[in-house]
Amino acid sequence: MDIEIKAISKEINLLLWKNDETLSTAESCTGGMISSAITTFPGSSHFFKGGVISYTNEIKINVLGVRQETINKYTEVSEQTAREMVEGVRRLMDTTYGVAVTGFAGPGGGTAENPVGTIWIAVGDQYDVIVRKLEDNDGREKNMARAAAVALTMLKELLISRQKED
């Protein structure tokens, strides 16, 4: 596991543990990398309820509750889909926070509108969902690792901002 990902994950673990909050993930193109990073540390079962590897639209729709209309209108690789995925996983797992990732890691699967390397990341809680788009294509492995690192960084920043609000 990447050193940067491990360090960010450790910070997330401490913040969630300290605040007695919970987390769930919905991962498509990262295939469980985020969940794996979170569960690397002992005690993560105290706050990590689980994740859904929603690699297909069928799972996005039938498990996470992404609307077929959203996928038809915006595609499965879109801001709207990422938002619905994070909302769906939070609802499904009944967690304080959720993380969702959907995209084309490569080498295939991209389209003219969403070329390989296009990845949407969403993190959220009951108050807000923050979404970010990645567009660089450095090959499948690097695309997946970048998406996981960015998702964890976004989550850490959200946790820190919520801590300051309390």
Secondary structure as UniProt FT lines:
FT   HELIX           3..19
FT   STRAND          23..27
FT   TURN            29..32
FT   HELIX           33..38
FT   TURN            39..40
FT   TURN            42..43
FT   HELIX           44..46
FT   STRAND          48..53
FT   HELIX           57..62
FT   TURN            63..64
FT   HELIX           68..74
FT   HELIX           79..93
FT   STRAND          97..103
FT   TURN            116..117
FT   STRAND          119..124
FT   STRAND          129..134
FT   HELIX           140..165
//
